[in-house]
Amino acid sequence: MKLGLIGFPLEHSLSPVMQEAALRSAGLEGSYRLLETPPAFLRARLQEVRRVYAGVNVTIPHKETVLPYLDGLSPEAQAIGAVNTIVREGDRLIGHNTDAPGFISGLDEAGIAYRGRRALILGAGGAARAVAYALKEEGAQVALYNRTPERAKALCQALGLHLVTVESLEIAVRSADLLINTTSVGLKDPSSSPLPPGLLPRAGVVVDIVYNPPITRLLREAQQAGLPTLGGLPMLVWQGALAFELWTGYRADVQAMYAAARAQLAQTPI
Ligand code: NAP
């Protein structure tokens, strides 16, 4: 079974070790390759996928631009407008989004409640779209703040979210039951945080979907303030597990995927 990841650039991805651990655990023969694909080669890459791959993941910068090349979309991928998993069905390529249910599975696994809760999302990129859609579908009250207000406004209008402006940010953060960083601030940079020092929820859970480093500055400060926290690894593992199940029809060994991802992270320090 040939699987892979389409993106550009691709470096230090945890997906090959996670997916190959899941294949081994399920007793399936196969491989998961990094398919570095500059934008100009996306069409040709998808033709190759159609011929020889059972499925692929899709990452930056192709999650949205891949849509016109596909033959069908799951309802989630359609609503989110982004695809992170492609499944080949015969000679048809069907786009799915497992980031959204993967995020929710990570919360469920950690016992974090969200239904009816006030969730504040920081960021308005592709990941924010998936997280916002998922939380809204699950009955959370979702608000969103982004550095570039136009982008925040467009996403809030598209998904029916509450827009938080720079003026209302402090009160929204303090009263959040769930604060989720979906910006890339903190990625490979333990010294930066998307919020000014000292600005944290009074009593909410703080989630950072950045997984490298495992403890970002935002999470460290939240822990020091005595707040419960969750890092980005659960979302990464669960989106991968759900993709694996779509490709193979087998239940993914999530613990084997966690172990493989943690071992790789330990070898590739930031
Ligand atoms: P994206 O589409 O490029 O969006 C990036 C977001 O970060 C935008 O909202 C951008 O704001 C914001 N941002 C970037 N630099 C900033 C800064 N200096 N100050 C404030 N805001 C800043 O990226 P994405 O695909 O959504 O991914 C975002 C992060 O999520 C990445 O770190 C990625 O690794 C992580 N991620 C994790 C998982 C997982 O499974 N754990 C899955 C997907 C993504 P502007 O609009 O103002 O530019």
Boltz pocket constraint, residues with backbone or C-beta under 6 A from the ligand:
constraints:
  - pocket:
      binder: B
      contacts: [[A, 60], [A, 99], [A, 122], [A, 123], [A, 124], [A, 125], [A, 126], [A, 127], [A, 128], [A, 146], [A, 147], [A, 148], [A, 151], [A, 181], [A, 182], [A, 183], [A, 184], [A, 185], [A, 187], [A, 194], [A, 209], [A, 210], [A, 211], [A, 232], [A, 233], [A, 235], [A, 236], [A, 237], [A, 239]]
      max_distance: 6.0
